[in-house]
């Protein structure tokens, strides 16, 4: 696996500054070795969708494996003149020793369930917060948006075209990766192919056409260079009057005589539904029914869906800024919260964060996450969060209830329960073999098939329930009552 993220750079200080002021404070208070548990989770699905897709685990693994403090880092902190000698010793002798569990990349995820759990010494679990969140939030956001786009295309290829509109080069590269995991056919970003294995493709820009004396000469030169993969951009001047006719001429004059079939044309402006229908008719009449038509130009899932409803003759889509920035809702909103702390006897005690906003109240405790699947159809029925020491027996009926509206109950009988977490690090050592990007992509597609179509609707999707076990619910209620009494 190519370690793009950490290659030739040290990202250990990619943190919020308060992580180090807290670590210094923990050291001064003498509680730095106290074991704590933090969860990564998110509170709502972007664009009011029915689910999100988790991506970014590989980059998190690379980051953790590369954690180290240089003497230059220590000198930086010394110049701040607010840290203790114990803090500098901590940096100089730092070794990551935490346990980490995570859902697999490509898994559909839902609000308020622990996607990543980190357990270890307080100063260590505190330190990785920012990098875990920036990775989880960005790649999951792009994967979630890409899945929406792929579903809107109804089996037609969607290619990520967003490099030039991405928010920085990491956004371009890792966005391409996340989009491919979620089902995009490839990317326009060359380095994402070179470093991460995301298939890159591309043909020409309008500047190619403009660089020649006329459109025909531009198409002819391209076809002579790439007769076996000839895809022409036909909207530089006029799609119907010159672009498609010149493409057909070049197909006949250059591509066919060399023993090849032309591949495609691309339309990047204008009324894509109308122009694709006209282009399809012209290509078919000229003997090129196999030539594909690709559309680009500020597309999103709603435009793609409407184009297909209007009968557009389009075979693939290139999507740029609306994908790579998740333009409609560019913030994923994942958080990293303390959920348990070890007491003097070495027992993990659940911790809760209260809020006047109900959705911001955390679920306490060291937990396990299950997904229930129907035995007859393999469909995902619900997710079930338990305390880590609970056993879920799927040979017996289980009744679950909505943690907010507790009167909403459902009993499952013919189902099997699957743990969603895998252990990634044990005592700081990686114990999980990362799949290839192709394996992650295939796994994501398989998992999406387990979701009901009603959950995958863009508007007003069916609510997929994430319920708490009775034991966990009781712990949460008791903690809220105790905290309110103080």
SULZIFEN-V804121 format. One record per residue. N is the residue number from 1. OMEGA is omega in degrees with one decimal (* if undefined). NEAR is the number of other ideal C-beta (glycine too) atoms within 10 Angstrom. D_CENTER is the distance of its C-alpha to the mean C-alpha in whole Angstrom. Layout:
# SULZIFEN-V804121
((N	OMEGA	NEAR	D_CENTER) (N	OMEGA	NEAR	D_CENTER))
This chain:
# SULZIFEN-V804121
((1	179.4	13	18) (2	-177.4	12	18) (3	-178.5	15	18) (4	-167.6	19	17) (5	-173.0	22	15) (6	-175.8	17	19) (7	174.4	10	21) (8	174.4	6	24) (9	-178.1	8	23) (10	-176.8	14	23) (11	-178.2	16	20) (12	-179.1	18	22) (13	173.5	16	23) (14	-176.4	13	20) (15	163.8	17	21) (16	-174.6	11	22) (17	-177.0	10	26) (18	176.2	12	27) (19	-179.9	17	25) (20	175.1	21	28) (21	177.0	14	31) (22	178.6	16	30) (23	177.3	21	30) (24	177.7	21	33) (25	176.2	15	34) (26	179.5	21	33) (27	179.6	20	36) (28	-179.7	13	38) (29	178.8	10	38) (30	-178.7	9	38) (31	-173.5	14	35) (32	-178.6	19	33) (33	178.5	13	33) (34	-178.2	15	32) (35	179.3	19	30) (36	178.3	24	27) (37	175.9	26	24) (38	174.5	23	21) (39	165.8	25	18) (40	176.7	25	14) (41	176.6	24	13) (42	-169.7	24	13) (43	179.2	13	15) (44	-179.4	15	14) (45	177.9	19	12) (46	175.5	19	12) (47	178.6	14	15) (48	178.0	11	16) (49	-176.8	19	14) (50	-177.1	21	15) (51	173.3	20	12) (52	177.7	25	8) (53	-178.8	26	5) (54	174.1	28	5) (55	176.0	31	4) (56	-175.8	30	6) (57	-178.3	26	9) (58	179.6	25	11) (59	175.7	27	12) (60	178.1	24	13) (61	-179.5	22	15) (62	179.7	20	16) (63	-177.8	21	17) (64	179.6	20	19) (65	-176.9	15	21) (66	-177.0	16	22) (67	176.9	18	23) (68	176.6	12	27) (69	178.1	18	29) (70	175.7	13	31) (71	176.4	9	35) (72	176.2	8	34) (73	-178.4	17	31) (74	177.0	16	34) (75	176.9	10	36) (76	-178.5	12	34) (77	178.1	17	34) (78	-179.6	13	37) (79	178.3	8	38) (80	173.6	11	36) (81	178.0	6	39) (82	-177.5	11	38) (83	-175.1	20	37) (84	176.0	12	39) (85	177.0	9	40) (86	178.1	13	38) (87	179.8	23	35) (88	176.3	17	36) (89	177.0	12	37) (90	179.6	22	34) (91	-174.9	18	32) (92	-176.7	12	34) (93	-172.2	8	34) (94	171.0	16	30) (95	-179.5	8	29) (96	-176.5	20	26) (97	-173.7	13	27) (98	167.3	21	24) (99	179.0	19	23) (100	172.5	27	19) (101	-179.6	25	17) (102	164.7	26	14) (103	178.3	22	12) (104	174.3	19	11) (105	-179.5	27	8) (106	-179.4	26	8) (107	169.0	22	9) (108	-177.9	23	10) (109	-173.4	24	10) (110	-175.8	23	13) (111	169.7	15	14) (112	174.6	18	17) (113	-176.3	22	16) (114	-179.5	25	16) (115	176.6	25	12) (116	175.6	25	14) (117	179.5	26	18) (118	179.2	24	20) (119	179.1	21	23) (120	179.6	22	26) (121	-170.9	19	28) (122	-175.6	22	28) (123	180.0	23	28) (124	-179.2	23	25) (125	177.5	23	23) (126	-169.5	22	23) (127	-172.6	22	23) (128	-173.6	26	19) (129	-171.1	20	18) (130	-177.2	17	17) (131	175.7	21	15) (132	-176.0	24	13) (133	-178.4	20	12) (134	179.0	19	11) (135	179.2	26	9) (136	-175.4	27	7) (137	-175.3	18	8) (138	-174.9	24	7) (139	177.2	27	4) (140	177.2	27	2) (141	-177.7	26	5) (142	177.2	33	5) (143	-179.9	29	3) (144	177.9	26	6) (145	-178.9	32	8) (146	177.9	28	8) (147	177.4	27	9) (148	-179.5	25	12) (149	-179.7	25	13) (150	179.0	24	14) (151	179.4	20	15) (152	-177.1	22	18) (153	172.7	24	19) (154	176.0	9	20) (155	176.4	6	20) (156	-175.8	17	21) (157	171.2	16	19) (158	-179.8	25	16) (159	179.5	24	16) (160	-175.5	31	14) (161	-163.2	27	17) (162	-171.9	26	15) (163	-173.8	21	16) (164	179.7	11	19) (165	-178.1	17	18) (166	179.2	22	15) (167	-179.8	13	16) (168	-175.1	9	17) (169	174.1	11	17) (170	177.1	15	14) (171	179.1	17	12) (172	-173.7	21	13) (173	-177.7	22	13) (174	173.2	25	9) (175	176.1	33	8) (176	178.7	33	10) (177	-178.1	28	9) (178	-179.7	29	5) (179	-179.6	33	7) (180	176.9	29	10) (181	-175.0	30	8) (182	172.2	30	7) (183	175.7	22	11) (184	-175.1	28	12) (185	-178.7	19	15) (186	-174.1	21	15) (187	170.3	30	15) (188	-172.0	21	18) (189	-174.0	27	17) (190	-175.8	15	20) (191	176.4	16	19) (192	174.5	26	15) (193	-176.6	17	18) (194	-172.9	13	20) (195	-170.7	17	18) (196	176.9	21	15) (197	175.7	15	16) (198	-174.6	27	14) (199	179.2	15	17) (200	176.9	18	19) (201	178.6	14	21) (202	-177.7	14	24) (203	-174.5	18	27) (204	173.0	18	29) (205	176.6	12	29) (206	-179.4	14	32) (207	175.4	9	33) (208	-179.0	16	34) (209	-178.1	23	36) (210	-177.2	11	38) (211	-179.8	12	39) (212	-178.2	14	41) (213	179.4	7	44) (214	-174.7	12	43) (215	-179.3	23	40) (216	179.7	17	42) (217	178.9	14	42) (218	179.2	23	39) (219	-178.6	29	38) (220	-179.5	17	41) (221	180.0	16	40) (222	-180.0	22	36) (223	177.6	24	37) (224	178.6	14	40) (225	-175.1	9	37) (226	-177.4	15	34) (227	-177.5	19	37) (228	-179.1	12	34) (229	-172.3	15	31) (230	175.5	25	33) (231	-170.9	21	30) (232	177.9	28	32) (233	-165.2	24	31) (234	-174.3	26	33) (235	-179.5	24	33) (236	-178.5	21	34) (237	179.6	14	38) (238	-172.6	14	38) (239	-172.4	25	36) (240	-174.2	15	39) (241	-176.4	9	42) (242	-172.3	16	41) (243	-179.4	25	37) (244	176.7	27	38) (245	178.8	17	41) (246	176.4	23	41) (247	179.4	30	38) (248	177.7	23	40) (249	-178.8	15	43) (250	176.4	25	41) (251	-178.6	25	40) (252	-174.6	14	44) (253	-170.9	14	45) (254	-170.0	19	43) (255	-177.9	25	40) (256	178.9	16	42) (257	178.2	9	45) (258	176.0	11	43) (259	-179.1	8	42) (260	170.9	16	39) (261	176.1	13	37) (262	-174.0	25	35) (263	-169.9	18	31) (264	164.6	19	30) (265	177.1	29	30) (266	177.1	20	28) (267	-171.6	24	29) (268	-179.7	19	27) (269	177.4	14	29) (270	179.0	15	31) (271	-171.9	14	31) (272	178.1	27	29) (273	-179.4	19	30) (274	-175.7	13	34) (275	179.2	23	34) (276	177.4	24	32) (277	178.9	17	34) (278	-178.7	16	37) (279	179.3	25	36) (280	179.9	21	35) (281	-179.5	12	39) (282	179.7	18	40) (283	179.7	23	38) (284	-178.7	13	39) (285	179.8	10	43) (286	178.2	16	43) (287	-179.5	12	42) (288	179.3	21	38) (289	-179.1	9	36) (290	179.0	11	34) (291	-177.6	25	33) (292	176.5	19	29) (293	179.3	22	28) (294	177.3	22	25) (295	171.0	27	24) (296	178.2	20	22) (297	172.0	17	23) (298	-179.5	13	21) (299	166.4	24	19) (300	-174.3	19	17) (301	-179.8	24	17) (302	177.1	15	20) (303	178.5	19	22) (304	179.2	25	21) (305	-179.7	17	22) (306	177.7	13	25) (307	-179.8	21	26) (308	175.6	17	26) (309	178.9	9	28) (310	176.9	13	30) (311	178.9	10	31) (312	-179.0	21	29) (313	-175.2	20	30) (314	-176.5	24	27) (315	179.7	16	25) (316	-175.1	17	22) (317	170.7	29	20) (318	-174.6	24	19) (319	-175.0	29	16) (320	-168.7	21	16) (321	-178.2	16	16) (322	176.2	20	15) (323	-168.7	32	11) (324	175.5	27	11) (325	-171.7	19	12) (326	-164.9	23	11) (327	-177.3	15	15) (328	176.9	13	16) (329	-169.2	17	14) (330	177.3	13	12) (331	-178.0	10	12) (332	172.7	23	10) (333	175.1	17	13) (334	-178.4	24	12) (335	-177.0	17	15) (336	-170.7	18	17) (337	174.9	18	20) (338	-177.5	17	23) (339	178.6	23	24) (340	177.2	24	27) (341	-179.2	16	30) (342	178.2	18	32) (343	-175.5	11	36) (344	178.8	6	39) (345	179.3	6	39) (346	179.5	7	36) (347	178.7	9	35) (348	177.8	19	31) (349	-179.1	13	32) (350	178.2	20	29) (351	-177.3	16	29) (352	171.5	20	28) (353	178.6	14	27) (354	179.0	13	29) (355	172.6	9	28) (356	173.9	6	30) (357	-171.1	8	27) (358	-175.8	8	26) (359	-179.6	10	23) (360	174.6	12	23) (361	-175.4	16	25) (362	174.6	20	23) (363	-171.2	24	23) (364	168.6	24	26) (365	173.5	27	26) (366	-162.5	21	25) (367	172.3	25	23) (368	-177.8	22	22) (369	178.8	24	19) (370	168.8	22	20) (371	178.4	23	20) (372	178.0	22	23) (373	174.1	19	23) (374	-178.7	14	26) (375	-176.4	10	28) (376	-173.8	8	30) (377	178.8	10	27) (378	-177.1	11	24) (379	176.5	14	22) (380	-175.3	21	20) (381	-178.7	21	22) (382	171.1	18	21) (383	-170.6	20	20) (384	-178.5	24	22) (385	-179.7	22	22) (386	165.4	21	25) (387	-171.5	19	27) (388	-176.8	16	26) (389	178.6	10	30) (390	176.7	15	30) (391	177.4	6	30) (392	-178.8	16	29) (393	-176.9	8	32) (394	172.2	17	30) (395	179.8	6	34) (396	177.1	8	35) (397	176.0	11	34) (398	176.5	19	32) (399	177.3	10	32) (400	-179.2	21	29) (401	178.8	17	29) (402	-177.4	15	27) (403	176.3	19	27) (404	178.4	9	28) (405	-168.4	8	30) (406	178.1	12	32) (407	177.3	6	34) (408	-175.7	13	31) (409	177.0	11	31) (410	179.3	14	31) (411	177.9	8	32) (412	179.7	19	30) (413	-175.3	9	33) (414	-174.1	11	32) (415	168.2	18	28) (416	-177.3	16	27) (417	-179.6	17	24) (418	174.0	13	22) (419	-179.8	13	20) (420	-178.6	21	17) (421	166.5	19	17) (422	177.1	13	18) (423	-175.1	13	20) (424	176.4	21	18) (425	173.7	23	21) (426	-175.5	14	25) (427	176.0	10	27) (428	-178.4	16	25) (429	-179.4	10	25) (430	-179.8	15	22) (431	-177.5	12	22) (432	178.4	16	19) (433	-176.8	6	19) (434	175.3	16	16) (435	171.9	17	16) (436	179.6	11	15) (437	177.4	21	13) (438	178.5	12	15) (439	177.6	13	15) (440	179.6	23	11) (441	179.5	19	11) (442	178.1	14	14) (443	179.0	16	14) (444	179.6	24	11) (445	179.0	15	13) (446	-179.6	11	16) (447	177.8	18	14) (448	178.7	21	14) (449	179.4	10	17) (450	179.8	16	18) (451	175.2	17	17) (452	178.6	15	20) (453	-178.9	10	20) (454	177.3	12	21) (455	-175.6	19	18) (456	176.5	17	16) (457	176.0	13	19) (458	179.4	15	17) (459	177.2	9	20) (460	178.7	9	22) (461	174.8	18	20) (462	179.2	13	21) (463	175.1	12	21) (464	-170.9	19	19) (465	171.7	17	21) (466	-172.3	21	20) (467	178.3	25	23) (468	172.0	25	25) (469	179.4	21	28) (470	-178.8	13	31) (471	179.5	13	32) (472	178.7	23	28) (473	178.8	16	29) (474	178.5	12	33) (475	-179.3	19	32) (476	-179.2	19	30) (477	-179.3	13	33) (478	178.8	13	35) (479	178.9	20	33) (480	178.7	14	33) (481	179.1	9	37) (482	-178.0	10	38) (483	179.7	11	36) (484	179.9	8	37) (485	-177.4	6	41) (486	*	4	41))
